[in-house]
């Protein structure tokens, strides 16, 4: 009787096992297309570098010359560049918006260099960036900051406050960007996959554009009609960032003084530069009666404030060599690499900077 009971129990167990096995097999069969799709998506994310952490991206760029990274969205630039700064610990650091993204390390050689452009847009963000990179005791010897008149406008932070985010893009966000690409234009991605050995990040793979190992942006390709390109860009006086106001904001000046104080505390020498504008912008500012902030920024009183603060300031807003030559501008606000290299050499030739970076200054002569 006991043997019979054991046989019945064993048969029941086998039946239950078979039922579970059938259920799981059916479930896998049903889910297999989704599992294959997910595995393929993860593979593409790995191959293109869209799922690569910013720390891994920095180490990858160190592995060979000519490697370009641009992944995530604009919010990913700050954590990526913070990782690069932590990796490289450069002696010379450049900080600013897109206008600062064409500085390169060559004019500053032999000093180690990094361009952290396209990470900060306001004076307060400059200060926060300096706080972030100096938390572990590192500090650059010289920090070149892009300093435009509009940064001192009342309420300017309102336009850019949400763009300063040091949190890296989550893994799922990278997968969703790939899903969007596969939905909209999978052929374009397929044709560009072979470039992933030297380009990482979905945007870089698709366009060939992105950040070099020294932080500078790839130059924009030449256009057949630069005059038309600049006449049709969206940069206009009165439209952010080219805002106008009656005067410079006392609050923004106070923010600047806090940045200067922090830099002195960290033994960082600040070099500030206002890069060239195309004539469309210059003419509109000079002829605008509401642009009191522009005129105050250009005044002797403000230059004295900068000099008294110990900041070496260079105003190249109006460079006769380039102001009316559209072929030297990416758009009306962003001069190209040739102009920025010229500006870099002029900065290095100035005694205020030459004493800080003597070897680069000698080479610049």
C-alpha positions in Angstrom: 0.0 0.0 0.0 2.8 2.3 0.9 4.6 1.5 -2.4 1.4 2.4 -4.3 1.1 5.6 -2.5 4.8 6.5 -3.3 4.2 5.7 -6.9 1.1 7.9 -7.0 3.0 10.7 -5.3 6.0 10.3 -7.7 3.7 10.4 -10.7 2.0 13.5 -9.4 5.3 15.2 -8.9 6.4 14.3 -12.5 3.1 15.6 -13.8 3.5 18.8 -11.9 7.1 19.2 -13.2 6.0 18.6 -16.7 3.2 21.2 -16.3 5.8 23.7 -15.0 8.2 22.9 -17.8 5.4 23.3 -20.4 4.4 26.6 -18.8 8.0 27.9 -18.8 8.7 26.7 -22.3 5.5 28.4 -23.6 6.4 31.6 -21.7 9.9 31.6 -23.2 8.5 31.0 -26.6 6.1 33.9 -26.2 8.7 36.2 -24.8 11.5 35.2 -27.1 11.0 37.9 -29.7 11.0 40.5 -26.9 14.1 38.9 -25.4 15.9 38.8 -28.7 14.9 42.4 -29.4 16.2 43.5 -25.9 19.5 41.6 -26.4 19.9 43.2 -29.8 19.2 46.6 -28.4 21.7 46.1 -25.5 24.3 44.9 -28.1 23.8 48.1 -30.2 24.0 50.2 -27.1 27.3 48.6 -26.2 28.6 48.8 -29.7 27.8 52.4 -30.2 28.8 53.4 -26.7 25.4 54.9 -25.9 25.2 52.8 -22.7 28.9 53.6 -21.8 29.4 55.3 -18.5 31.0 58.7 -18.6 34.0 57.3 -16.7 34.4 54.5 -19.2 34.0 57.0 -22.0 36.9 59.1 -20.6 39.1 56.0 -20.3 38.2 54.9 -23.8 39.3 58.2 -25.2 42.7 57.8 -23.5 43.2 54.5 -25.3 44.0 55.8 -28.8 44.4 59.2 -30.6 41.5 60.6 -32.6 38.7 59.1 -30.6 35.5 61.2 -30.5 32.7 60.9 -27.9 29.2 62.4 -27.9 26.4 60.5 -26.4 23.3 61.1 -24.4 21.7 64.5 -24.6 23.0 67.9 -23.7 22.6 67.1 -20.1 25.2 64.4 -20.4 28.0 66.8 -21.3 28.6 68.1 -17.8 29.1 64.6 -16.1 31.2 63.5 -19.1 33.5 66.5 -18.9 33.7 66.3 -15.1 34.9 62.7 -15.6 37.5 63.9 -18.2 38.8 66.6 -15.8 39.1 64.0 -13.0 41.0 61.7 -15.4 43.3 64.3 -17.0 43.7 66.9 -14.1 44.8 69.5 -16.6 46.9 72.5 -15.8 44.9 74.7 -18.2 41.1 74.5 -18.2 38.6 76.3 -20.4 35.0 76.8 -19.3 32.0 78.2 -21.0 29.0 77.6 -23.4 29.3 76.6 -27.0 31.4 79.8 -27.8 34.2 78.2 -25.7 34.1 74.8 -27.5 36.7 75.6 -30.1 39.7 76.1 -27.8 42.3 73.4 -28.4 45.3 72.2 -26.5 47.9 73.0 -29.2 48.5 76.7 -28.5 48.9 75.9 -24.8 51.4 73.1 -25.2 53.4 71.8 -23.4 50.9 72.4 -20.5 48.2 69.8 -20.1 44.9 71.2 -21.3 41.2 70.5 -21.3 38.2 72.4 -22.9 35.2 72.0 -20.7 33.0 74.1 -23.1 29.3 73.4 -23.4 28.9 72.7 -19.7 28.2 76.0 -18.1 26.3 79.1 -19.2 26.0 81.4 -16.1 28.5 82.9 -13.6 26.9 80.9 -10.8 27.4 77.7 -12.9 31.1 78.6 -13.3 31.4 78.8 -9.6 29.6 75.5 -9.1 31.8 73.8 -11.7 34.9 75.0 -10.0 33.6 73.6 -6.7 32.9 70.2 -8.3 36.3 69.7 -9.9 38.3 70.9 -6.8 36.5 68.6 -4.2 39.4 66.1 -4.1 42.3 68.7 -3.9 42.9 69.1 -7.6 42.7 72.6 -9.1 43.9 73.8 -12.5 46.7 76.4 -12.6 44.9 78.6 -15.1 41.1 78.6 -15.9 40.1 80.4 -19.0 36.5 81.5 -18.8 34.3 82.7 -21.6 32.9 85.9 -20.3 30.2 87.6 -22.4 28.4 90.8 -21.5 25.0 89.0 -21.4 26.0 86.9 -18.4 25.6 90.0 -16.3 22.0 90.6 -17.3 19.2 90.5 -14.8 17.5 87.1 -14.7 20.0 85.6 -17.2 20.2 82.4 -15.1 16.5 81.7 -15.8 17.3 80.6 -19.4 20.0 78.0 -18.5 19.4 76.9 -14.9 18.1 73.4 -15.8 21.0 72.6 -18.1 23.6 72.4 -15.3 23.1 68.8 -14.3 26.0 66.6 -13.0 23.9 63.5 -13.0 24.8 61.1 -15.8 22.1 59.9 -18.2 20.5 56.6 -17.0 21.0 53.4 -18.9 17.3 53.2 -19.9 17.5 56.7 -21.5 20.3 55.5 -23.8 18.2 52.5 -24.8 15.2 54.7 -25.5 17.4 57.0 -27.7 18.4 53.9 -29.7 14.8 52.8 -30.0 13.9 56.2 -31.4 16.7 55.9 -34.0 15.7 52.4 -35.0 12.1 53.6 -35.4 12.9 56.7 -37.4 16.0 55.7 -39.5 17.6 52.3 -38.9 19.4 52.4 -42.2 21.4 55.4 -41.2 22.6 53.7 -38.0 23.4 50.5 -39.9 25.6 52.4 -42.4 27.5 54.1 -39.6 28.2 51.1 -37.3 31.6 50.5 -38.7 32.7 53.9 -37.4 32.2 52.9 -33.8 35.8 52.0 -33.4 36.7 55.7 -33.2 33.3 57.2 -32.5 31.3 56.5 -29.4 27.9 57.7 -28.4 24.9 57.6 -30.7 25.2 61.2 -31.9 28.9 60.8 -32.7 28.4 57.5 -34.6 25.6 59.0 -36.7 27.2 62.4 -37.5 31.0 62.1 -36.9 30.6 65.1 -34.6 31.5 65.3 -30.9 34.2 66.0 -28.4 37.9 65.3 -29.0 40.1 63.9 -26.2 41.1 67.5 -25.3 37.4 68.5 -24.9 37.2 70.6 -28.0 34.4 70.1 -30.5 35.0 68.8 -34.0 35.0 71.7 -36.5 31.9 72.3 -38.6 32.5 71.5 -42.3 32.9 74.4 -44.6 29.8 75.6 -46.4 29.5 76.9 -50.0 27.7 80.0 -48.9 28.8 81.1 -45.4 27.0 84.5 -45.8 23.7 82.8 -46.2 24.3 80.5 -43.3 25.0 83.4 -40.9 22.1 85.5 -42.2 19.7 82.6 -41.6 20.9 81.6 -38.1 18.7 82.2 -35.1 21.1 84.5 -33.2 19.5 87.9 -32.8 20.0 90.8 -30.4 17.1 90.6 -27.9 16.8 86.8 -28.1 18.6 84.7 -25.5 21.4 84.5 -25.0 21.9 87.9 -26.7 19.7 89.7 -24.2 19.7 93.4 -23.5 18.9 95.4 -20.3 19.2 98.9 -18.9 22.3 97.9 -16.9 24.4 95.1 -15.6 22.8 93.3 -12.7 24.3 93.9 -9.2 23.4 90.3 -8.3 25.4 89.0 -11.3 28.4 91.1 -10.4 28.2 89.7 -6.8 28.1 86.2 -8.3 31.2 87.0 -10.3 33.0 88.3 -7.2 32.1 85.0 -5.4 33.7 83.1 -8.4 36.8 85.2 -8.1 37.0 84.6 -4.4 36.7 80.8 -4.8 39.3 80.8 -7.5 41.7 82.7 -5.2 41.0 80.3 -2.4 41.8 77.3 -4.7 44.9 79.1 -6.1 43.4 79.2 -9.6 44.2 82.1 -11.9 41.3 83.3 -13.9 41.7 84.5 -17.4 38.5 85.8 -19.0 37.8 86.4 -22.6 34.9 87.7 -24.7 35.3 86.0 -28.1 34.5 87.7 -31.4 31.0 88.3 -32.6 30.0 88.5 -36.3 29.0 92.0 -37.5 25.3 91.2 -37.4 25.5 91.0 -33.6 27.9 93.9 -33.2 26.0 96.3 -35.3 22.7 95.4 -33.7 24.2 95.9 -30.2 25.9 99.2 -31.0 22.7 100.6 -32.5 20.3 99.4 -29.8 19.4 102.1 -27.3 18.1 99.5 -24.8 21.5 97.7 -24.7 22.8 99.5 -21.6 24.3 96.3 -20.2 26.4 95.9 -23.4 27.7 99.5 -23.1 28.4 99.1 -19.3 30.3 95.9 -19.9 32.5 97.8 -22.5 33.1 100.7 -20.1 36.3 101.7 -18.4 34.6 101.4 -15.0 33.9 97.7 -15.5 37.4 97.0 -16.9 38.7 98.6 -13.7 36.6 96.3 -11.6 38.0 93.3 -13.5 41.5 94.5 -13.1 41.1 95.2 -9.4 39.7 91.7 -9.0 42.9 90.2 -10.4 41.2 88.7 -13.5 43.1 89.1 -16.7 40.3 90.1 -19.2 40.6 90.1 -23.0 37.9 91.7 -25.0 37.9 90.4 -28.6 34.2 91.0 -29.2 35.1 93.2 -32.2 38.1 91.8 -34.2 38.5 93.8 -37.4 40.2 90.7 -39.0 37.0 88.7 -38.7 34.0 90.8 -37.9 32.7 90.9 -41.5 34.1 87.6 -42.7 31.4 84.9 -42.4 33.7 82.1 -43.4 35.4 82.5 -40.0 32.2 81.9 -38.0 30.1 78.7 -37.3 27.2 81.1 -36.6 26.9 84.7 -35.7 28.0 84.0 -32.1 30.5 81.2 -32.5 33.9 81.9 -34.1 35.6 78.9 -35.7 38.8 77.1 -34.7 41.1 79.4 -36.7 39.8 82.5 -34.9 40.0 80.9 -31.4 43.5 79.7 -32.1 44.5 83.2 -33.0 42.8 84.5 -29.8 44.7 81.9 -27.8 48.0 83.1 -29.2 47.2 86.7 -28.5 46.3 85.8 -24.9 49.5 83.9 -24.4 51.5 86.8 -25.7 50.2 89.1 -23.1 52.5 89.6 -20.1 49.7 88.9 -17.6 49.4 85.3 -19.0 53.0 84.8 -20.3 54.3 84.8 -16.8 51.8 82.0 -15.9 52.5 79.8 -18.9 56.0 80.8 -20.0 56.7 77.8 -22.2 53.5 78.2 -24.2 54.0 82.0 -24.4 57.5 81.5 -25.9 56.1 79.1 -28.5 53.3 81.6 -29.4 55.8 84.4 -30.3 
